[in-house]
């Protein structure tokens, strides 16, 4: 029989887990509401972007290309695939491929961290998949930022650079360009790309 302090500790841990899940659901609901409200008001010309961090780098994504924010799921690793392809997971009765966004922007792929988030692509895009990011920052209005001109981009899905009021650099990513690119579609370890 367990003593009352052990039982109390189990109850506290369970309550903490439930509270975290509730906070994540609330955050997802807010992002989803803002996304849908923004799409209703203004589709292509909307200046708000979803801001994420990948390692120490800052990225912006068009709200019309992003879907849900998820906690890190159980992922089934697929043998003989590129390191940036993390595997498959089930979400809403659908198998989604999970890609580490760091690998798609030429950065080192880090170990899974408990703070990592999964960002699904919008269902309107041509491929149903998801990306691992380090952190979801929130919504940012690019009209409040300065466009920075830089050298030629290494990857065709990296778009404009912006600098915010705190002089942080942000790079916009076109998710549709990533998921349509031949290097993204070929996850085989044996291919050269």
C-alpha positions, 0 to 999 in steps of 0.5 A: 500500500502506498503512503499518502506522500507518494499518492500526493506526488502522483496526483501532483504530477498528473495534475501538472501534465493535465495543466500542460496539455490544457495550456498547449490546447489553448495556445493551439486554439488561439493560433488556429483562431488567429489563422482563420480570422486572418485568412477570412480578412485577407488571404495573400496580402496578410502581413502577419506571419507565424514566427518560429525558432530553429536552434538559434535562428528565427523564421517566419511562415505565412499563416496560410501555409501552416496548420496545427502546433503539436507536442512531440508525438511518437515517431516511427523512424524509417531506415535508410532515409536522410537524417533530416527525415525523422520518420512517420507519426499518426495525426487525425487518422493520417500518417504524416512525414516529420522533417527536422526544419533545421536540416532543410535550412542547412543547419545541424540537426539536434537531438530531440528536446522536450520543448520541441514543437511540431508544426503541420502544414496546412491541408491546402498544400500539396503534401501533408507533412509536418516540421519539427521546430525548436520553439513557436514564438507567436505571430509577427507583423512584417509591416512592423519590420525592416526588409533586409537585402542579403546575398543570394539564398542557398535554398530556394524556399528561403525568401526575404530577410527582416529585422525586428525592432530589437534588431533580431534577424528573421528569414521567411520560409515558403513551405510550399516551395520546400514540399515541392522541391525534389530534394524534399520529396526524395528521402532515400539515403542513397540519393545524392541530394 
